């Protein structure tokens, strides 16, 4: 990143090379002029977007030309919410959803182009929403992280946030073995979505 005197390089690897012991990326990576990148996600047009909390920005790039085609910095700052983007998602209409790492918020565009408003506030310091975010079936799945490191009495929680109403529920249910739930989860930062064949 820019703190190391250069842009962030985003490499693309051909699927056929991933079985090799040392896969090689395609030539000419995307270059994002940011200090540090957080989550990447595709918008509905399949442009690759990257969030950066230090930059307080989201930048999007055409995957074929590698040209930057969108910069959300002005829109993020216009919201006046001190957003430091970590997690990033888009709905089918192209509305942007973000987590704000240090303020504990999930925010969204009310329409493409803004404004950005608070959807839910999940936590407060010293807890962070310092992980990624997945949008599935109208729900945003958001992990949290206690900084400093959690203890037995301070587990990390994974929340489900309604993308329409902002209603917050525990994503991981349970409280007794074998379904221990959020009370027994530490260090959750990355959430992935598995889609079974045919779904």
Buried (B, 14 or more C-beta within 10 A) or exposed (E): BBEEEEBBEBEEEEEEEEEEEEEEEEEEBBBBBBBBBBBBBBBEEEBBBBBBBBBBBBBBBBBEEBEBBBBBBEBBBEBEBEBBBBBBBBBEEBBBBBBBBBBBBBBBBEEEEBEBEBBBBBBEEEBBBBBBBBBEEEBBBBBBBBEEEBEEEEBBBBBBBBBEEBEBEBBBEEEEEEEBBBEBBEEBBEBEEEEEEEE
